[in-house]
Amino acid sequence: MLDLVFVAIIAGVLIGVVTAILAMRAAAAEASREARRVVDATRGEIAAQVKAAELEAAAQRRALETAARTEALEIRTRGDDELAAKEAALERRAQEVARIEATLAGTEDAIEQREATLDAVHKDLQSRRDRATGFETDAKKKQQSARTELESRAGVAAIELIERMSRAWLDDARARASDAVRTVDQTAADPEHDREAKRVMEIAATRYHHHYMTERAVNNLRIGPDLVGILLDNGGALHQAIQTVAGVQLLVNDDKDAIRLDGLDGVGKEFVRRAINRMIKKPESIDDARKDPEGWANRGRETVNQEIRALGKRAFQILGIQKPHPDIVELVGALNFRTSYTQNQWWHAVESSYLAGMMAAEMGLDEKLARRATLMHDIGKALTHKIEGSHAVIGADIARRLGEPELVANAIGAHHADEPCNSVYAYLVAASDAMSGARPGARRELAEGFSMKVEDLERIGSSRRGVSHAHAVHGGRELRVYVRERDVDDLTTVEMSTEIASQISEEMTFPGQIKVTVIRAFEAVATAN
C-alpha cells in the first residue's frame, strides 16, 4: 500500500514536473513568438523609415540639383551679359583708338609741315644773322677807324679823355659836397632847424597814446617751507633741473621758506616764476615734476619760448612790417621779459617804432624802414647776459650777420653813439628811443640812487694817478676819464681803462653795461700876432 502511495506521489511529482516543463516551453514559445512579432514590427518600421529617408534624400537631391542648375544658369546669364558689355566697351575703345590714330596721323602731317616751315625760317634767320654779323664787323671796323681818326685829330687818346672827364666830374662833385657841408655848417645854429625838429617830434608824441603800468621783476619769492622741501627732495633733483633749464640760480634762504633768483636772464627768471606758480596753483603737477624733473622743466621752458615767438611775430604784425630772420623775431619777443628802469622793453620797442615811423612820414622818408630799424634797436639787450659789450653793438652785429640792410644795422649800432651815424634813420632811431624813455611815467629810478651811481662812477674814475677829471655821461652808461698827457702814456691808458672797468664791476651793481673811455689828448697852443 505504501509502495503504491509512494509511486503515486512520485508519479504526481513527475506529472507536475512535466506539466511545469510543458508550461515553461509553452511560455518560451509564446515569448519567442512575441519577440519575433516585435522584431518583425521593428524591422517593418525601420524599413519604412529607411524608405522614407531614401525618398526625402532623393527629394532633397532633386531640389539641390534644381537650385544648382538655376544658379549656374544665372551665373552664365550674368557672365554672358558682362561679356557682352565688355565686348561693347572694347568695340567703343577700338573705335576711339581708330579715331585717335586718325587724329594723330593728321597731327603728324601738320607737325611735319611746321617743321619744314621752321627749317625754312631757321635758314632765313641764320642767313640774316650772318649778314648782321658781317654788318657788325664792318661797323666795328668803321667805328675803330673813326675813333683812331678822332684821336689823331684831337691829339688825345680816348682812355685819357675818359680819365680827364672822370676827374672833372669828381672834382665837381667834391666841390658841390663841400659847398653843401659849408651850407649845413653855416646854418646848423639856425633856430629854424631846432623849431622844425621840435615840431616833428611834438607831432609824433601827440599822435601816439598808450597806457603803461610800471613793471617790476620780482626776484625774491616767499614760497613756504613745504615747497622749498619739495624742491630739495631727492638730492635737490627738481631744484637742479629748474636751475639748469632757466640758466639762473635759485638761492634758498636760511629759514628754508623763500628763494632768490640770481642771474641776468629775464626769460629764465620768468620761467622760474611760472614754474613755482604752477606748483602752487596746481598741486597735482608736483607729482609730474618729481617723476621727471628735467622733462617737466623743459616742457615749461618750451611754453615760454612759444610765447616769445608769438610776441615777436605780433610786434612785426602790428607795425605792418615784413618779418626778418626767425632769430631776430625771437630776440624781439624776448624783450617782453626785459625791463630798463621798470620800463618793459618790448612795449618800449613798439612805442619807439610808432614814433620813428610818424616822424619819418612827416619828413617824407620811408616809414616802414624807420619802424623796422627802431623795433630792432634793443635786440642786443636780450643777449647782454650771454655776450659782453654794449647792447647796441651786439644788436648791430646780429642784424648784419642775419641779412638786415646796412641802414638798419647802422641805426641799431649808432643809437647810443657806439658807431657813427651814416643815415638819417640812425638819428630817427636815437630820437624815438630817447622820446619813449623820457616820457612821463615811462621809467622810474630814485634820484638819490642815480646821484649815488654817478658819484661812485666819477669817484672810481678819478682815483687813478694822472687823471685830470672824470665824468659820467649817457645817464650813467658811460664813464669818460680824462688823463694828463705828460703823466700817462698810451700803454698805461689802455691798462687804466681795463682796471677801471674791473673795479666798477666788482664794487657796483647795475643793469646792462657801463662803457669806460680813457681820453689822452695832446694839445699844442700857439698865438699869432
Residue pairs with C-beta under 8 A, 6 or more apart in sequence:
147 158
151 157
151 158
154 161
156 164
187 193
200 359
200 362
200 363
201 359
201 431
201 435
203 358
203 359
203 362
204 354
204 355
204 356
204 358
204 359
204 362
204 432
204 435
205 355
205 435
205 439
207 358
208 351
208 354
208 355
208 358
210 347
210 351
212 343
212 344
212 347
212 441
212 442
214 342
214 441
214 444
215 339
215 342
215 343
215 344
216 339
216 342
217 266
217 269
217 339
218 273
219 260
219 261
219 262
219 269
220 258
220 259
220 260
220 261
221 258
221 259
221 260
221 261
221 273
221 276
222 257
222 258
223 257
223 258
223 259
223 276
223 280
224 257
225 255
225 256
225 257
227 276
227 279
227 280
228 252
228 256
228 257
228 258
228 259
229 256
230 238
230 279
230 286
230 289
230 290
231 238
231 239
231 242
231 250
231 252
231 259
232 239
232 252
232 256
233 290
234 290
237 293
238 289
238 290
238 293
238 296
238 297
239 250
240 293
241 293
241 294
241 296
241 297
242 250
242 272
242 275
242 293
242 297
243 249
243 250
244 294
244 297
245 268
245 271
245 294
245 297
245 298
245 300
245 301
246 263
246 265
246 268
246 269
246 271
246 272
246 297
246 301
247 263
247 265
247 268
247 385
248 261
248 262
248 263
248 265
248 268
248 269
248 272
249 261
249 262
249 263
250 259
250 260
250 261
250 262
250 272
251 259
251 260
251 261
251 262
252 258
252 259
253 259
253 260
259 276
261 269
261 272
261 273
263 269
263 385
264 384
264 385
265 385
265 386
266 334
266 337
266 338
266 339
266 385
267 304
267 308
267 334
267 337
267 382
269 337
270 304
270 337
271 300
271 301
271 304
274 300
274 303
274 304
275 297
275 300
278 285
278 300
279 285
279 286
279 289
285 296
288 296
289 296
289 297
305 330
307 333
308 330
308 333
308 334
308 336
308 337
309 326
309 329
309 330
309 333
310 333
311 332
311 333
311 336
311 346
312 328
312 329
312 330
312 331
312 332
312 333
312 334
313 323
313 329
313 333
315 332
315 333
315 346
315 349
315 350
315 375
316 322
316 323
316 324
316 329
316 332
316 375
318 350
319 350
319 353
319 354
319 357
319 371
319 375
320 368
320 371
321 368
321 371
321 372
321 375
322 372
323 329
324 372
324 376
324 402
324 403
324 404
325 402
325 403
325 404
327 398
327 402
328 376
328 379
328 398
328 399
328 402
328 404
331 376
331 379
331 382
331 383
331 398
332 346
332 349
332 375
332 376
332 379
333 346
334 382
335 344
335 345
335 346
335 348
335 349
335 378
335 379
335 381
335 382
336 344
336 345
336 346
338 344
338 345
338 346
338 381
338 382
339 345
340 348
340 381
340 437
340 443
340 511
340 512
341 437
341 443
341 444
341 445
341 511
342 443
342 444
343 437
343 442
343 443
345 378
345 381
348 378
348 436
348 437
348 442
349 374
349 375
349 376
349 377
349 378
350 375
351 436
352 374
352 375
352 377
352 429
352 432
352 433
352 435
352 436
353 370
353 371
353 372
353 374
353 375
353 432
354 371
355 374
355 431
355 432
355 435
355 436
356 370
356 371
356 373
356 374
356 425
356 428
356 429
356 431
356 432
357 367
357 368
357 370
357 371
357 374
358 367
359 370
359 428
359 431
359 432
360 366
360 367
360 369
360 370
360 371
360 425
360 428
361 367
363 424
365 424
365 425
365 428
366 425
369 407
369 408
369 425
370 425
370 428
370 429
372 408
373 407
373 408
373 411
373 412
373 425
373 426
373 428
373 429
374 411
374 428
374 429
374 432
374 433
376 395
376 399
376 404
376 408
376 412
377 392
377 395
377 411
377 412
377 415
377 429
377 433
378 391
378 395
378 433
379 395
379 398
379 399
379 412
380 387
380 390
380 391
380 392
380 393
380 394
380 395
380 396
380 398
380 412
381 391
381 395
381 512
383 391
383 394
383 398
384 391
384 394
384 512
384 513
387 394
388 513
389 513
390 416
390 418
390 513
390 515
391 512
391 513
392 412
392 413
392 414
392 415
392 416
392 418
392 419
393 413
393 418
393 419
395 412
395 413
396 409
396 410
396 412
396 413
396 414
396 418
396 419
397 413
399 408
399 409
399 412
400 406
400 409
406 422
407 422
407 423
407 425
407 426
408 425
410 419
410 421
410 422
410 423
410 426
411 421
411 423
411 425
411 426
411 428
411 429
412 429
413 419
414 420
414 421
414 422
414 426
414 429
414 430
415 426
415 429
415 430
415 433
416 430
416 474
416 477
417 474
418 515
421 427
421 430
436 442
437 443
450 476
453 472
453 476
453 508
453 510
454 472
454 476
456 507
456 508
457 470
457 472
457 476
457 479
457 504
457 508
457 514
458 470
458 471
458 472
458 479
460 479
460 500
460 503
460 504
460 507
461 467
461 470
461 472
461 479
461 480
461 481
461 500
461 516
462 469
462 470
462 481
464 481
464 483
464 496
464 499
464 500
465 487
466 483
466 484
466 487
466 488
466 492
467 481
467 482
467 483
467 484
468 482
468 483
468 484
469 482
470 479
470 480
470 481
470 482
471 479
471 480
471 482
472 478
472 479
472 480
473 479
473 480
476 510
476 514
477 512
477 513
477 514
477 515
478 514
478 515
478 516
478 517
479 500
479 504
479 514
479 515
479 516
479 517
480 517
480 519
481 496
481 497
481 500
481 516
481 517
481 518
481 519
482 519
482 521
483 493
483 496
483 518
483 519
483 520
485 520
485 521
485 522
485 523
488 496
488 520
490 520
493 518
493 520
494 518
496 518
497 516
497 517
497 518
500 516
500 518
501 514
501 516
504 514
504 516
508 514
